[in-house]
Amino acid sequence: MTGDLGAGAAPPHLVDASCHGVLAADLGLGAFEAQLPGTAAPHSTLFDSATGFAVRRWCPPLLGLEPHCSPARYLARRRELGAYEAARLLLRSTGISAYLVDTGEPGDLTGPKELGAAGDAAAYEIVRLEPLAQQVADTSGTVDGFLANLAEAVHGAAQGAVGFSCADAGPFPEGADQALGTGPPDAGQVRYAAADWLALRRVGERPADPVLLRHLLWNAVATGLPLTLRHRPAGPGPGAAEGFLRATTGLGTDVVLLPGPGQESAAADLAAVLPQVHVALGADPAAALARAPFAKVLHASGAAALPELYVTGVRSFRAALGRLIGERVDGGEWSAADGRRVAALVGEDNARRVFRLEPTRETRP
């Protein structure tokens, strides 16, 4: 009974609260494998991994092949269809109703408009702060010009985006001057850090100095748009980001944490105690849902480059969420209506509220 109930409880639509574009070119076997997560051992293949097996199980039928076909056969069929048609078939199978596309990932990836068209879904941009600063630095001749242009660039980006993100928000070195929790850095610190970085950087280099990153984060906070942070503390506990999160409480900016492996519980604990903090996951949400209110948990695949990673990520997330809900309903802990409501919150509703998105097409007036 649990399996059927769990599948029925899985949300009919998902909002992907943090993802990236896909590669528009046809890929050979080696190029495709290079985009799978992980690093293969010598004389081995990443198709012999959990993700590789998931790709071979779920993706071939979407392209007209039998499940578990060989990687070579699958890639031949993919090239026969063409990259766009393959992406269209794969993405439209996922039930994703909206993509929130982080445009800071390096590589020749499609933008929000192209991803949304292929997936037949709405698509919105989340602007990553580091490449924005890099672009400003590449065209600014002085420290004063850089800082003025940077403030203008953040403000301008906020007009067309639904949020900002920072890939390198932590961990930072310890110390009062570099911890995120000290609030915005003072003007002298920022000028010194900017001058040092501009003098030494190469064209195209992104900022990594903690003071500049703090400056970027607080500029983003000032816009009022949601802010997505990778949550990667250096050691046990929530790390330096906790101070920043506490400092932003009450300022009107929602913060969405993307925890790394093993950090889901720590991120969920922060979401449980800080009103503006949420946690977004592409894996099993059970640990987060056990520690944070259900209105604080979002779906975010983090998928990039391969549309296949959207397919496998969504199937894994739906199955895990369905099992969790099904077990609670079967055990009499939740009603079936409560199970469906939690599925909708986690799958779509929370993200639409946090990022101020339109309702799904089926419910729009």
N, C-alpha and C positions, 0 to 999 in steps of 0.2 A: 504493500500500500504506500509506503513512504516514497518509493521512486516515482510513482504516478503523481502523488500529491506534490512532491517536490518540483517535478517538471511543470505542473500546472501553476505552482506558486511563483515560478521564475517570471520576472517582469517581461511583459510583451515588448517593451521598448527599453533601450539603454541610452543614456547620455555618456559619452566617453569624455571624462573631464580633463584628461591630459593625454594627448597622442601627437603623432607627427605624420608628415606626408609619406607617400610611397614613391618608390623608384618607377619612373615612367618608361624605362628602357627594358627590352627583352634581356633575360639573364641566362647565362650558361650555368652548368652545375656548380662550378667553383664560386662564381659570383653570387649565386643564390645562397649557397652554404655559408659564405662569409657573413651574411646578414642574420643568420640564426644566432640566438644567444649562446654564449659560452665559448670556450676554446678547446678545440679537438686535440687529443693526444696524437703524437706522431703515428702515422699509418692507420689512423682511425677517421671517422667521419661524424659530423654533428647530426647527421640523420639518425645516428644511433644515440639519441638522447630523448628525453621526455618530449621536448618540443618537436624534434624531428619525427618521432613516431606519431605525434598528434597531427602534424601536417599531412603525413601519409595516410592517416585514417580519415580525416574530415574534409580535406581539400580536394582530392581527386574526384569524388562524386559531383562536386559543384562544377567541375570542368568536363563532365561526361565520361569519367574513367571509373574503374572499380576501386574500392577502398584498398589501401595497403599496396598499391602498385609501386614499382621501383621508382626511385628518384629520377633516374634518367628518362623513364617513360613519362613521368609527370611533367618534367621540365620541357620535354619535346612537345607535349600537348599545350603547355603554357605558351611556348613560342609560336605554335601553330595558330592559336587564337589571337596572339598579340598581347602586349602588356596591358593596354587599356581594357580590352574586353575581358581578360582574365581578372583584372582588378575589379571591374564592374560586377562580374558574377560572384566573386568572393565577398566583396564588401556588402553587396545587397542581401546576402544570406544571413547577416549578423543580427539584424533587428536594431542596429544603432540608428537612433533618430536624430542625433546631433553629435558633431565632432567639435571638440575644443582643441584647436591645433596649436601646439607650441611651435612657433616658427624659428626657434633658435638652433635646431639640430643641424650640424654641418652635413654637407652632401647635397646632391641634386635631387631634392625631394619635392613632390608636388605641394602647392600651397593649399590653404583652406578651400578656395573656390573649386579647384580641381578635385580635391578629395571628396568634397560634398557632392559634386556632380557624379563622380564615379559611384558613390555610395547611395545616391538618391536621398540625401539627408541634408539637413541644415549644417552649416559649418561656420565656425567663429574663430577669430584669432586670439591667441594668448601671446603677448609680446615678451620675449626673453630679454632681460635687462643687459646682460653682458654683451651680446652682439650689437645691441643698440648703442651702448657706450663705445664699442669698437668702431662702429661706423662714424660716430661723431668725432672720435679722436683722429680718424683717418683724414678728416677734412677741416680740422681746427688747428690753427697755427700757434696759438698761445694758450696759457692756462686759463686766463679770463675768458677767452673765446670758447674754450672747451667746456667750461662749467656753465656758461650762459647757454650755449647751444645744447648741452645735455639736458638742462631743465626744460628748454623749449621742446626737445625731442620727446621727452617722457610725456609732457603735456599733450603734444600733438598725437602721439601714439594712443593715448587714452581715448581720443575721440572716435577711433575706429575699432578698438579692441574690447574684449569682454574681461580681460584681466592681464596681469603681468606674471612673469615667472623668473626665478633665479636658480640656475643649475648648481651654483657653488656657494650656497648660503651657509654651509657648514660642512665639516667642522672647522672652526677657527682656532688659532693658537690661543692658549689661555692668557689672561691679562686684562685688566680693566680697560685699557685703551683699544683692545681688539675684540672684546666680547660683544655680541650683538645686543646685549641687554642694556648697554649704557645710553641708549637713545641715539638720536642723530649726532654724528660727529660734529665738532665745532668747525667753523670756517677755516681756521688756521690748519687744522689737521687735514681737511679736504684739499686745500691749496697745496700743502706740502706733498701729500700723496699723489695728487694729480701731476704736479711738476716732476716728481721722481719717475712716475710711470711714463709720461709723455717723452721724457728725455731718453729713456732706455728702451721703449717698446719698438717692435717692428711693425710695419704696416700689416693690418689684419689681425693683430694680437688682441685678445680680449683681456679685460682687467681681472686680476686675481687678488689684488691688495684688499685686505679686510676693511680698511677705511673707505675705499672707493665703493666696495660692495655695500657697506652700511649706508653710504650716501645714496646709492642707487635705490636701495630698498625703501629708505624713508621718502625719497622723491616719489616712488610708486605709491606708498601709503597715502601721501598727500592727495593723490587723485581720487581716492575712495574706491577704486576698483579692487576686486579680489586679487590676492597675491598667492601664487603657488610656489611652495618651497620644497626642495629635496630635503628630507630629514635623515641626515647621516651623522649622528654624533660619533665622536672619536672613540668613546669608551662607553661603559655602562651608564644608563640614565639618559635623560633627554638632551643633554649637551648644551652648548652655548646658545642655541636657538630659543631655549625656554625663556631667557631674559628678554629677548626681542619680542616674543609672543606676549609676554606679560606687559611689556611696555606699550604694545599696540592695543591692549584691551580698552574698549570704550571709544576708540577713534573712528569707528564706522567702517573699518576695512576687514573683510573676512579673509582668513588665511587657510589655505588648503595644504596639508602636509602630504608629501609623497614619500612614504617610508621605504628605506632599503630593506633587503632581506634581514630578518631577525629584529627589525625595528618597529614592526607593526603595533606591538603592545605598547611600547613607549609613546608612539605617536597617538594612539588611541587614548592613553591616559591624559595627554595634554588636551585632546579634544574634549575629554570628559569634564575637565575643570575650568577651561577657558572658553567663554561664550562665543568668541569669534573664530575659534579654531575648529577645523574639520580634518578628516583623514580620508584619503582616496587610495584605493587599492585595485590592482588588476588580478590579484590572486584570491585565494580563499578568504572571505571577509569574516570568518567566524571569530578570530581573535579580537578584531576591532569591535565587532558587534557585542562581544561579551564584556567590553570595558567602556564603550562610549555609547551615548544615546543614539538611537537608530537614525535620528535626523542629522547626525554628524558624520555619517559614513557615505562615501560616494564611490562610484566605479570609475577607474581610470586605467586604461590598458597600458599606456606608455608605448604602444606599438609604433614602430618606425620601419620604413623601407619596404617591407613585405606585407601585402594585404593578407597573406596567409596568417600572419601573427595576430591580426584582428579576429580572424575566424577561430583560431585555437584559443586565444585569450578569452573571447566571449563565451565559448562553450565551457571552458573551465570555470569561469566565474559564475555563469548561470547554474551549472551543475552543483557547485559548492553551496551557493545561496539556496538553491532548491532543496538540497539535502538538509541544510540547517533548519529551514522553515518547515519542511515536511516532518522532521523529527519532533519539533516543538508542537505542531498541530496533532500529529499522531499520538503524542504523549499526553494530550489534553492540556498542555501549558498555554497554548494560544488557540484562539478560534481560527477557523479557515479565513474569515474576513480580516482578522488581524494579520495573518500570514500574507495575504495578498497586499495589504496596506504596507507592510514592512518591505516587501519585494518592490513595490512601486517607489517607496521612499529612496531606497538604496540604489535602485536601478536608474531612476530618472528624476524624481521630484526634487530631491535634495540639490542636485546639480543645477536644475533649472532655477531654484530659489536663490542659491548662492551666487550664480553668475547672471541672474536676472534675464533669463532666456524666455522666449515666447513658449507657449504651451505646444504640445504635439499637434501635428496637423489634424488629427482626428478630433481634437477637443477645441480647436480654434473656432470662434464664432464665425 
